Amino acid sequence: MTAPRPPVVWRPLTSARHQLAEGARWWEGGLLYVDLLRGDLYRCRGASDGVPEPLLGLGMPLGAVTPVAGSGTEWVVAAGDGIALCATGGRPRWLARPERRTGRAMRMNDGVCDPAGRFWAGSMERGAAAGAGSLYRVDPDGSVHRVLDGLTVPNGPAFTADGTRMYLADSALGTITRHTVDPVTGALTGSEPFAAPAPHEGRPDGMTVDDEGHLWVALWGGGQVRCYSADADVLRTLSVPTPHPSSVAFGGGSMFVTTARHRLERPGPLAGAVLVGATPVSAPPARAFGRVPPV
């Protein structure tokens, strides 16, 4: 019989408490994450206590970032109503603003780069109107394509190591869907339901795929992080000491979980913290965006 694994011992990575920390990514020996509603990007070096280093302050909702290949100071950002390039400390240089709509307040949400260097990001209506959101793909030439619509609160996505499968959550519906991806073109060629946690377990939010091909999911409202096999079996569920975990990342022998104070009437002392705990689990670092066109 396999001995039960001990629970992860969580501690706050820094003293900061954010309104809506999101988008945890391990990159170059440190953790990247955003405070989504404030529009800030932070980096923490390693897993030691300290003050998060601010890299961007956009003054608009910042759903996700990915580093630009070959540049330690430039990012692709899903921010405001579109997708842009942005140097550290700079302002957005827009590739496209597809959610600039009349009569409907939209914003970008979570996003990630796939193994081929394409950036994928979702959008949502600020009041989470049903079906108002979309999923966009940014190709290495800088072109932006709407690839899915009819979404409400898209989160993730997360890709397998070969880039042929993409997991996408719709937090409003409480579902995770798995899509088949052409790794050469980025076209979505099929989809299937993957998992739907029970309502009392929380709603799927940020996700990542580890080096064994398992999907890790932050369960917003449930105070949990769950690990699924590629066959959708629940392999492990970890308790988190605050109700709203929002994303999960691995790096340097540690597991990181961002959390939120957002929509908590009485936030506890760890609400909005970035939590860290030791783990043997590993996952690929943040993937960089491919070639960048002149802007």
Contacts in CASP RR format, 6 or more apart in sequence:
PFRMAT RR
TARGET T0000
AUTHOR 0000-0000-0000
METHOD contacts of the structure
MODEL  1
MTAPRPPVVWRPLTSARHQLAEGARWWEGGLLYVDLLRGDLYRCRGASDG
VPEPLLGLGMPLGAVTPVAGSGTEWVVAAGDGIALCATGGRPRWLARPER
RTGRAMRMNDGVCDPAGRFWAGSMERGAAAGAGSLYRVDPDGSVHRVLDG
LTVPNGPAFTADGTRMYLADSALGTITRHTVDPVTGALTGSEPFAAPAPH
EGRPDGMTVDDEGHLWVALWGGGQVRCYSADADVLRTLSVPTPHPSSVAF
GGGSMFVTTARHRLERPGPLAGAVLVGATPVSAPPARAFGRVPPV
5 236 0 8 1.000
7 238 0 8 1.000
7 239 0 8 1.000
8 238 0 8 1.000
8 255 0 8 1.000
8 277 0 8 1.000
8 278 0 8 1.000
8 279 0 8 1.000
9 277 0 8 1.000
9 278 0 8 1.000
10 240 0 8 1.000
10 241 0 8 1.000
10 257 0 8 1.000
10 270 0 8 1.000
10 275 0 8 1.000
10 276 0 8 1.000
10 277 0 8 1.000
11 275 0 8 1.000
11 276 0 8 1.000
11 277 0 8 1.000
12 49 0 8 1.000
12 270 0 8 1.000
12 273 0 8 1.000
12 274 0 8 1.000
12 275 0 8 1.000
12 276 0 8 1.000
13 31 0 8 1.000
13 44 0 8 1.000
13 47 0 8 1.000
13 49 0 8 1.000
13 50 0 8 1.000
13 52 0 8 1.000
13 256 0 8 1.000
13 273 0 8 1.000
13 274 0 8 1.000
13 275 0 8 1.000
13 276 0 8 1.000
14 44 0 8 1.000
14 49 0 8 1.000
14 50 0 8 1.000
14 51 0 8 1.000
14 52 0 8 1.000
14 273 0 8 1.000
14 274 0 8 1.000
15 49 0 8 1.000
15 50 0 8 1.000
15 51 0 8 1.000
16 42 0 8 1.000
16 51 0 8 1.000
16 52 0 8 1.000
16 273 0 8 1.000
16 274 0 8 1.000
17 261 0 8 1.000
17 267 0 8 1.000
17 271 0 8 1.000
17 272 0 8 1.000
17 273 0 8 1.000
18 35 0 8 1.000
18 38 0 8 1.000
18 258 0 8 1.000
18 260 0 8 1.000
18 261 0 8 1.000
18 272 0 8 1.000
18 273 0 8 1.000
18 274 0 8 1.000
19 35 0 8 1.000
19 36 0 8 1.000
19 37 0 8 1.000
19 38 0 8 1.000
19 260 0 8 1.000
19 261 0 8 1.000
19 262 0 8 1.000
19 272 0 8 1.000
20 35 0 8 1.000
20 36 0 8 1.000
20 37 0 8 1.000
20 246 0 8 1.000
20 260 0 8 1.000
20 261 0 8 1.000
20 262 0 8 1.000
20 272 0 8 1.000
21 33 0 8 1.000
21 34 0 8 1.000
21 35 0 8 1.000
21 36 0 8 1.000
21 246 0 8 1.000
21 247 0 8 1.000
21 258 0 8 1.000
21 259 0 8 1.000
21 260 0 8 1.000
21 272 0 8 1.000
21 273 0 8 1.000
21 274 0 8 1.000
22 33 0 8 1.000
22 34 0 8 1.000
22 35 0 8 1.000
22 36 0 8 1.000
22 63 0 8 1.000
22 64 0 8 1.000
22 110 0 8 1.000
22 206 0 8 1.000
22 246 0 8 1.000
22 247 0 8 1.000
22 258 0 8 1.000
22 260 0 8 1.000
23 32 0 8 1.000
23 33 0 8 1.000
23 34 0 8 1.000
23 63 0 8 1.000
23 64 0 8 1.000
23 110 0 8 1.000
23 111 0 8 1.000
23 206 0 8 1.000
23 246 0 8 1.000
23 247 0 8 1.000
23 249 0 8 1.000
23 258 0 8 1.000
24 31 0 8 1.000
24 32 0 8 1.000
24 33 0 8 1.000
24 247 0 8 1.000
24 248 0 8 1.000
24 249 0 8 1.000
24 256 0 8 1.000
24 257 0 8 1.000
24 258 0 8 1.000
24 274 0 8 1.000
25 31 0 8 1.000
25 32 0 8 1.000
25 33 0 8 1.000
25 65 0 8 1.000
25 66 0 8 1.000
25 112 0 8 1.000
25 249 0 8 1.000
25 285 0 8 1.000
25 286 0 8 1.000
26 32 0 8 1.000
26 249 0 8 1.000
26 250 0 8 1.000
26 251 0 8 1.000
26 252 0 8 1.000
26 256 0 8 1.000
26 283 0 8 1.000
26 285 0 8 1.000
26 286 0 8 1.000
27 43 0 8 1.000
27 67 0 8 1.000
27 285 0 8 1.000
27 286 0 8 1.000
28 72 0 8 1.000
28 285 0 8 1.000
29 45 0 8 1.000
29 46 0 8 1.000
29 251 0 8 1.000
29 252 0 8 1.000
29 285 0 8 1.000
30 43 0 8 1.000
30 44 0 8 1.000
30 45 0 8 1.000
30 46 0 8 1.000
30 251 0 8 1.000
31 43 0 8 1.000
31 44 0 8 1.000
31 46 0 8 1.000
31 47 0 8 1.000
31 249 0 8 1.000
31 251 0 8 1.000
31 256 0 8 1.000
31 274 0 8 1.000
32 41 0 8 1.000
32 42 0 8 1.000
32 43 0 8 1.000
32 55 0 8 1.000
32 65 0 8 1.000
32 286 0 8 1.000
33 41 0 8 1.000
33 42 0 8 1.000
33 44 0 8 1.000
33 52 0 8 1.000
33 247 0 8 1.000
33 256 0 8 1.000
33 258 0 8 1.000
33 274 0 8 1.000
34 40 0 8 1.000
34 41 0 8 1.000
34 42 0 8 1.000
34 62 0 8 1.000
34 63 0 8 1.000
34 64 0 8 1.000
34 65 0 8 1.000
35 42 0 8 1.000
35 62 0 8 1.000
36 61 0 8 1.000
36 62 0 8 1.000
36 63 0 8 1.000
36 109 0 8 1.000
37 61 0 8 1.000
37 262 0 8 1.000
38 57 0 8 1.000
38 59 0 8 1.000
38 62 0 8 1.000
39 56 0 8 1.000
39 57 0 8 1.000
39 58 0 8 1.000
39 59 0 8 1.000
39 60 0 8 1.000
39 61 0 8 1.000
39 62 0 8 1.000
39 63 0 8 1.000
39 79 0 8 1.000
40 54 0 8 1.000
40 56 0 8 1.000
40 57 0 8 1.000
40 58 0 8 1.000
40 59 0 8 1.000
40 62 0 8 1.000
41 54 0 8 1.000
41 55 0 8 1.000
41 56 0 8 1.000
41 57 0 8 1.000
41 62 0 8 1.000
41 65 0 8 1.000
41 75 0 8 1.000
41 77 0 8 1.000
42 52 0 8 1.000
42 53 0 8 1.000
42 54 0 8 1.000
42 55 0 8 1.000
43 52 0 8 1.000
43 53 0 8 1.000
43 55 0 8 1.000
44 50 0 8 1.000
44 52 0 8 1.000
44 53 0 8 1.000
44 274 0 8 1.000
45 53 0 8 1.000
46 252 0 8 1.000
46 254 0 8 1.000
47 251 0 8 1.000
47 252 0 8 1.000
47 253 0 8 1.000
47 254 0 8 1.000
47 256 0 8 1.000
47 276 0 8 1.000
47 277 0 8 1.000
52 274 0 8 1.000
55 75 0 8 1.000
55 88 0 8 1.000
55 89 0 8 1.000
56 62 0 8 1.000
56 65 0 8 1.000
56 75 0 8 1.000
56 77 0 8 1.000
56 86 0 8 1.000
56 88 0 8 1.000
56 89 0 8 1.000
56 90 0 8 1.000
57 89 0 8 1.000
58 77 0 8 1.000
58 79 0 8 1.000
58 80 0 8 1.000
58 86 0 8 1.000
58 91 0 8 1.000
58 92 0 8 1.000
60 79 0 8 1.000
60 80 0 8 1.000
60 107 0 8 1.000
61 79 0 8 1.000
61 80 0 8 1.000
61 107 0 8 1.000
61 108 0 8 1.000
62 77 0 8 1.000
62 78 0 8 1.000
62 79 0 8 1.000
62 80 0 8 1.000
62 108 0 8 1.000
63 77 0 8 1.000
63 78 0 8 1.000
63 79 0 8 1.000
63 107 0 8 1.000
63 108 0 8 1.000
63 109 0 8 1.000
63 110 0 8 1.000
63 111 0 8 1.000
63 121 0 8 1.000
64 77 0 8 1.000
64 78 0 8 1.000
64 108 0 8 1.000
64 109 0 8 1.000
64 110 0 8 1.000
64 111 0 8 1.000
64 112 0 8 1.000
64 121 0 8 1.000
65 75 0 8 1.000
65 76 0 8 1.000
65 77 0 8 1.000
65 78 0 8 1.000
66 75 0 8 1.000
66 76 0 8 1.000
66 111 0 8 1.000
66 112 0 8 1.000
66 113 0 8 1.000
66 119 0 8 1.000
66 286 0 8 1.000
66 287 0 8 1.000
66 288 0 8 1.000
66 289 0 8 1.000
67 74 0 8 1.000
67 75 0 8 1.000
67 286 0 8 1.000
67 288 0 8 1.000
67 289 0 8 1.000
68 74 0 8 1.000
68 75 0 8 1.000
68 76 0 8 1.000
68 85 0 8 1.000
68 288 0 8 1.000
68 289 0 8 1.000
68 290 0 8 1.000
68 292 0 8 1.000
69 117 0 8 1.000
69 288 0 8 1.000
69 289 0 8 1.000
69 290 0 8 1.000
69 291 0 8 1.000
69 292 0 8 1.000
70 288 0 8 1.000
71 292 0 8 1.000
72 88 0 8 1.000
73 87 0 8 1.000
73 88 0 8 1.000
74 85 0 8 1.000
74 86 0 8 1.000
74 87 0 8 1.000
74 88 0 8 1.000
74 292 0 8 1.000
75 85 0 8 1.000
75 86 0 8 1.000
75 87 0 8 1.000
75 88 0 8 1.000
76 83 0 8 1.000
76 84 0 8 1.000
76 85 0 8 1.000
76 86 0 8 1.000
76 95 0 8 1.000
76 113 0 8 1.000
76 119 0 8 1.000
76 138 0 8 1.000
76 289 0 8 1.000
77 83 0 8 1.000
77 84 0 8 1.000
77 85 0 8 1.000
77 86 0 8 1.000
77 92 0 8 1.000
78 108 0 8 1.000
78 109 0 8 1.000
78 110 0 8 1.000
78 111 0 8 1.000
78 119 0 8 1.000
78 121 0 8 1.000
78 122 0 8 1.000
78 123 0 8 1.000
78 136 0 8 1.000
79 86 0 8 1.000
79 92 0 8 1.000
79 108 0 8 1.000
80 99 0 8 1.000
80 107 0 8 1.000
80 108 0 8 1.000
81 97 0 8 1.000
81 98 0 8 1.000
81 99 0 8 1.000
81 100 0 8 1.000
81 101 0 8 1.000
81 106 0 8 1.000
81 107 0 8 1.000
81 108 0 8 1.000
81 123 0 8 1.000
82 94 0 8 1.000
82 95 0 8 1.000
82 96 0 8 1.000
82 97 0 8 1.000
82 98 0 8 1.000
82 99 0 8 1.000
82 100 0 8 1.000
82 108 0 8 1.000
82 123 0 8 1.000
83 94 0 8 1.000
83 95 0 8 1.000
83 96 0 8 1.000
83 97 0 8 1.000
83 98 0 8 1.000
83 108 0 8 1.000
83 119 0 8 1.000
83 121 0 8 1.000
83 136 0 8 1.000
83 138 0 8 1.000
83 144 0 8 1.000
84 92 0 8 1.000
84 93 0 8 1.000
84 94 0 8 1.000
84 95 0 8 1.000
85 92 0 8 1.000
85 93 0 8 1.000
85 95 0 8 1.000
85 292 0 8 1.000
85 295 0 8 1.000
86 92 0 8 1.000
86 93 0 8 1.000
93 295 0 8 1.000
95 138 0 8 1.000
95 142 0 8 1.000
95 143 0 8 1.000
95 144 0 8 1.000
95 295 0 8 1.000
96 136 0 8 1.000
96 144 0 8 1.000
98 123 0 8 1.000
98 134 0 8 1.000
98 136 0 8 1.000
98 144 0 8 1.000
98 146 0 8 1.000
99 106 0 8 1.000
99 107 0 8 1.000
99 108 0 8 1.000
99 123 0 8 1.000
99 134 0 8 1.000
100 106 0 8 1.000
104 125 0 8 1.000
104 129 0 8 1.000
104 132 0 8 1.000
105 125 0 8 1.000
105 126 0 8 1.000
105 127 0 8 1.000
106 123 0 8 1.000
106 124 0 8 1.000
106 125 0 8 1.000
106 126 0 8 1.000
106 132 0 8 1.000
106 133 0 8 1.000
107 123 0 8 1.000
107 124 0 8 1.000
107 126 0 8 1.000
108 121 0 8 1.000
108 122 0 8 1.000
108 123 0 8 1.000
109 121 0 8 1.000
109 122 0 8 1.000
109 123 0 8 1.000
109 124 0 8 1.000
109 153 0 8 1.000
109 154 0 8 1.000
109 155 0 8 1.000
110 121 0 8 1.000
110 122 0 8 1.000
110 154 0 8 1.000
110 155 0 8 1.000
110 156 0 8 1.000
110 157 0 8 1.000
110 205 0 8 1.000
110 206 0 8 1.000
110 247 0 8 1.000
111 119 0 8 1.000
111 120 0 8 1.000
111 121 0 8 1.000
111 122 0 8 1.000
111 156 0 8 1.000
111 157 0 8 1.000
112 119 0 8 1.000
112 120 0 8 1.000
112 121 0 8 1.000
112 156 0 8 1.000
112 157 0 8 1.000
112 158 0 8 1.000
112 159 0 8 1.000
112 286 0 8 1.000
112 287 0 8 1.000
113 119 0 8 1.000
113 120 0 8 1.000
113 286 0 8 1.000
113 287 0 8 1.000
113 288 0 8 1.000
113 289 0 8 1.000
114 120 0 8 1.000
114 159 0 8 1.000
114 163 0 8 1.000
114 166 0 8 1.000
114 181 0 8 1.000
114 186 0 8 1.000
114 287 0 8 1.000
115 159 0 8 1.000
115 161 0 8 1.000
115 162 0 8 1.000
115 163 0 8 1.000
115 183 0 8 1.000
115 287 0 8 1.000
116 140 0 8 1.000
116 163 0 8 1.000
116 183 0 8 1.000
116 184 0 8 1.000
116 186 0 8 1.000
117 140 0 8 1.000
117 287 0 8 1.000
117 288 0 8 1.000
117 289 0 8 1.000
117 290 0 8 1.000
118 137 0 8 1.000
118 138 0 8 1.000
118 139 0 8 1.000
118 140 0 8 1.000
118 186 0 8 1.000
118 289 0 8 1.000
118 290 0 8 1.000
119 137 0 8 1.000
119 138 0 8 1.000
119 289 0 8 1.000
120 135 0 8 1.000
120 136 0 8 1.000
120 137 0 8 1.000
120 138 0 8 1.000
120 147 0 8 1.000
120 157 0 8 1.000
120 166 0 8 1.000
121 135 0 8 1.000
121 136 0 8 1.000
121 138 0 8 1.000
122 133 0 8 1.000
122 134 0 8 1.000
122 135 0 8 1.000
122 136 0 8 1.000
122 151 0 8 1.000
122 154 0 8 1.000
123 133 0 8 1.000
123 134 0 8 1.000
123 135 0 8 1.000
123 136 0 8 1.000
123 151 0 8 1.000
123 154 0 8 1.000
124 132 0 8 1.000
124 133 0 8 1.000
124 151 0 8 1.000
124 152 0 8 1.000
124 153 0 8 1.000
124 154 0 8 1.000
125 131 0 8 1.000
125 132 0 8 1.000
125 133 0 8 1.000
128 152 0 8 1.000
128 153 0 8 1.000
128 172 0 8 1.000
129 152 0 8 1.000
130 152 0 8 1.000
130 172 0 8 1.000
131 149 0 8 1.000
131 150 0 8 1.000
131 151 0 8 1.000
131 152 0 8 1.000
132 150 0 8 1.000
132 152 0 8 1.000
133 149 0 8 1.000
133 150 0 8 1.000
133 151 0 8 1.000
133 152 0 8 1.000
133 154 0 8 1.000
134 146 0 8 1.000
134 148 0 8 1.000
134 149 0 8 1.000
134 150 0 8 1.000
134 151 0 8 1.000
134 154 0 8 1.000
135 146 0 8 1.000
135 147 0 8 1.000
135 148 0 8 1.000
135 149 0 8 1.000
135 151 0 8 1.000
135 154 0 8 1.000
135 157 0 8 1.000
135 168 0 8 1.000
136 144 0 8 1.000
136 145 0 8 1.000
136 146 0 8 1.000
136 147 0 8 1.000
137 144 0 8 1.000
137 145 0 8 1.000
137 147 0 8 1.000
137 186 0 8 1.000
138 144 0 8 1.000
138 145 0 8 1.000
138 289 0 8 1.000
139 145 0 8 1.000
140 289 0 8 1.000
140 290 0 8 1.000
140 291 0 8 1.000
140 292 0 8 1.000
141 291 0 8 1.000
141 293 0 8 1.000
142 292 0 8 1.000
142 293 0 8 1.000
147 187 0 8 1.000
147 188 0 8 1.000
148 154 0 8 1.000
148 168 0 8 1.000
148 188 0 8 1.000
151 170 0 8 1.000
152 170 0 8 1.000
152 171 0 8 1.000
152 172 0 8 1.000
152 173 0 8 1.000
153 170 0 8 1.000
153 171 0 8 1.000
153 172 0 8 1.000
154 168 0 8 1.000
154 169 0 8 1.000
154 170 0 8 1.000
154 171 0 8 1.000
155 168 0 8 1.000
155 169 0 8 1.000
155 170 0 8 1.000
155 171 0 8 1.000
155 204 0 8 1.000
155 205 0 8 1.000
155 206 0 8 1.000
155 207 0 8 1.000
156 167 0 8 1.000
156 168 0 8 1.000
156 169 0 8 1.000
156 205 0 8 1.000
156 206 0 8 1.000
156 207 0 8 1.000
157 166 0 8 1.000
157 167 0 8 1.000
157 168 0 8 1.000
157 207 0 8 1.000
158 166 0 8 1.000
158 167 0 8 1.000
158 206 0 8 1.000
158 207 0 8 1.000
158 208 0 8 1.000
158 209 0 8 1.000
158 215 0 8 1.000
159 165 0 8 1.000
159 166 0 8 1.000
159 167 0 8 1.000
159 181 0 8 1.000
159 209 0 8 1.000
160 166 0 8 1.000
160 209 0 8 1.000
160 213 0 8 1.000
161 209 0 8 1.000
161 211 0 8 1.000
161 213 0 8 1.000
161 284 0 8 1.000
162 183 0 8 1.000
163 181 0 8 1.000
163 183 0 8 1.000
164 180 0 8 1.000
164 181 0 8 1.000
164 183 0 8 1.000
165 178 0 8 1.000
165 179 0 8 1.000
165 180 0 8 1.000
165 181 0 8 1.000
166 178 0 8 1.000
166 179 0 8 1.000
166 181 0 8 1.000
166 188 0 8 1.000
167 176 0 8 1.000
167 177 0 8 1.000
167 178 0 8 1.000
167 179 0 8 1.000
167 194 0 8 1.000
167 207 0 8 1.000
167 209 0 8 1.000
167 215 0 8 1.000
168 176 0 8 1.000
168 177 0 8 1.000
168 178 0 8 1.000
168 179 0 8 1.000
169 175 0 8 1.000
169 176 0 8 1.000
169 177 0 8 1.000
169 203 0 8 1.000
169 204 0 8 1.000
169 205 0 8 1.000
169 206 0 8 1.000
169 207 0 8 1.000
169 217 0 8 1.000
170 177 0 8 1.000
171 203 0 8 1.000
171 204 0 8 1.000
171 205 0 8 1.000
171 220 0 8 1.000
172 203 0 8 1.000
174 196 0 8 1.000
174 197 0 8 1.000
174 199 0 8 1.000
174 202 0 8 1.000
174 203 0 8 1.000
174 204 0 8 1.000
175 193 0 8 1.000
175 195 0 8 1.000
175 196 0 8 1.000
175 204 0 8 1.000
176 193 0 8 1.000
176 194 0 8 1.000
176 195 0 8 1.000
176 196 0 8 1.000
176 204 0 8 1.000
176 207 0 8 1.000
176 215 0 8 1.000
176 217 0 8 1.000
177 191 0 8 1.000
177 192 0 8 1.000
177 193 0 8 1.000
177 194 0 8 1.000
178 191 0 8 1.000
178 192 0 8 1.000
178 193 0 8 1.000
178 194 0 8 1.000
179 188 0 8 1.000
179 190 0 8 1.000
179 191 0 8 1.000
180 188 0 8 1.000
180 189 0 8 1.000
180 190 0 8 1.000
180 191 0 8 1.000
181 187 0 8 1.000
181 188 0 8 1.000
181 189 0 8 1.000
182 188 0 8 1.000
182 189 0 8 1.000
194 215 0 8 1.000
194 228 0 8 1.000
194 232 0 8 1.000
195 204 0 8 1.000
195 217 0 8 1.000
195 228 0 8 1.000
195 232 0 8 1.000
197 203 0 8 1.000
197 204 0 8 1.000
197 217 0 8 1.000
197 219 0 8 1.000
197 226 0 8 1.000
200 222 0 8 1.000
201 219 0 8 1.000
201 222 0 8 1.000
201 224 0 8 1.000
201 226 0 8 1.000
202 219 0 8 1.000
202 220 0 8 1.000
202 221 0 8 1.000
202 222 0 8 1.000
202 223 0 8 1.000
202 224 0 8 1.000
203 219 0 8 1.000
203 220 0 8 1.000
203 221 0 8 1.000
204 217 0 8 1.000
204 218 0 8 1.000
204 219 0 8 1.000
204 220 0 8 1.000
205 217 0 8 1.000
205 218 0 8 1.000
205 219 0 8 1.000
205 220 0 8 1.000
205 245 0 8 1.000
205 246 0 8 1.000
205 247 0 8 1.000
206 217 0 8 1.000
206 218 0 8 1.000
206 246 0 8 1.000
206 247 0 8 1.000
206 248 0 8 1.000
207 215 0 8 1.000
207 216 0 8 1.000
207 217 0 8 1.000
207 218 0 8 1.000
207 247 0 8 1.000
207 248 0 8 1.000
208 215 0 8 1.000
208 216 0 8 1.000
208 247 0 8 1.000
208 248 0 8 1.000
208 249 0 8 1.000
208 250 0 8 1.000
208 283 0 8 1.000
209 215 0 8 1.000
209 216 0 8 1.000
209 283 0 8 1.000
209 284 0 8 1.000
210 216 0 8 1.000
210 227 0 8 1.000
210 250 0 8 1.000
210 281 0 8 1.000
210 282 0 8 1.000
210 283 0 8 1.000
211 281 0 8 1.000
211 282 0 8 1.000
211 283 0 8 1.000
211 284 0 8 1.000
213 230 0 8 1.000
214 227 0 8 1.000
214 228 0 8 1.000
214 229 0 8 1.000
214 230 0 8 1.000
214 235 0 8 1.000
215 227 0 8 1.000
215 228 0 8 1.000
215 230 0 8 1.000
216 225 0 8 1.000
216 226 0 8 1.000
216 227 0 8 1.000
216 228 0 8 1.000
216 248 0 8 1.000
216 250 0 8 1.000
216 281 0 8 1.000
216 283 0 8 1.000
217 225 0 8 1.000
217 226 0 8 1.000
217 227 0 8 1.000
217 228 0 8 1.000
217 248 0 8 1.000
218 225 0 8 1.000
218 245 0 8 1.000
218 246 0 8 1.000
218 247 0 8 1.000
218 248 0 8 1.000
218 257 0 8 1.000
218 258 0 8 1.000
219 225 0 8 1.000
219 226 0 8 1.000
219 245 0 8 1.000
220 244 0 8 1.000
220 245 0 8 1.000
220 246 0 8 1.000
220 260 0 8 1.000
221 243 0 8 1.000
221 244 0 8 1.000
221 245 0 8 1.000
222 243 0 8 1.000
222 244 0 8 1.000
222 245 0 8 1.000
223 239 0 8 1.000
223 240 0 8 1.000
223 242 0 8 1.000
223 243 0 8 1.000
223 244 0 8 1.000
223 245 0 8 1.000
224 237 0 8 1.000
224 238 0 8 1.000
224 239 0 8 1.000
224 240 0 8 1.000
224 245 0 8 1.000
225 237 0 8 1.000
225 238 0 8 1.000
225 240 0 8 1.000
225 245 0 8 1.000
225 248 0 8 1.000
225 257 0 8 1.000
226 234 0 8 1.000
226 236 0 8 1.000
226 237 0 8 1.000
226 238 0 8 1.000
227 234 0 8 1.000
227 235 0 8 1.000
227 236 0 8 1.000
227 237 0 8 1.000
227 238 0 8 1.000
228 234 0 8 1.000
228 235 0 8 1.000
229 235 0 8 1.000
240 257 0 8 1.000
240 259 0 8 1.000
240 275 0 8 1.000
241 270 0 8 1.000
241 275 0 8 1.000
242 259 0 8 1.000
242 267 0 8 1.000
242 268 0 8 1.000
242 270 0 8 1.000
242 271 0 8 1.000
242 272 0 8 1.000
242 273 0 8 1.000
242 275 0 8 1.000
243 264 0 8 1.000
243 271 0 8 1.000
244 259 0 8 1.000
244 260 0 8 1.000
244 261 0 8 1.000
244 262 0 8 1.000
244 263 0 8 1.000
244 264 0 8 1.000
244 271 0 8 1.000
244 272 0 8 1.000
245 257 0 8 1.000
245 258 0 8 1.000
245 259 0 8 1.000
245 275 0 8 1.000
246 257 0 8 1.000
246 258 0 8 1.000
246 259 0 8 1.000
246 260 0 8 1.000
247 257 0 8 1.000
247 258 0 8 1.000
248 255 0 8 1.000
248 256 0 8 1.000
248 257 0 8 1.000
248 258 0 8 1.000
249 255 0 8 1.000
249 256 0 8 1.000
249 283 0 8 1.000
250 256 0 8 1.000
250 279 0 8 1.000
250 281 0 8 1.000
250 282 0 8 1.000
250 283 0 8 1.000
251 282 0 8 1.000
251 283 0 8 1.000
251 285 0 8 1.000
252 282 0 8 1.000
253 278 0 8 1.000
253 279 0 8 1.000
253 280 0 8 1.000
253 282 0 8 1.000
254 276 0 8 1.000
254 277 0 8 1.000
254 278 0 8 1.000
254 279 0 8 1.000
255 276 0 8 1.000
255 277 0 8 1.000
255 278 0 8 1.000
255 279 0 8 1.000
255 281 0 8 1.000
256 274 0 8 1.000
256 275 0 8 1.000
256 276 0 8 1.000
256 277 0 8 1.000
257 274 0 8 1.000
257 275 0 8 1.000
257 276 0 8 1.000
258 272 0 8 1.000
258 274 0 8 1.000
258 275 0 8 1.000
259 270 0 8 1.000
259 271 0 8 1.000
259 272 0 8 1.000
259 273 0 8 1.000
259 274 0 8 1.000
259 275 0 8 1.000
260 271 0 8 1.000
260 272 0 8 1.000
261 267 0 8 1.000
261 271 0 8 1.000
261 272 0 8 1.000
264 271 0 8 1.000
END
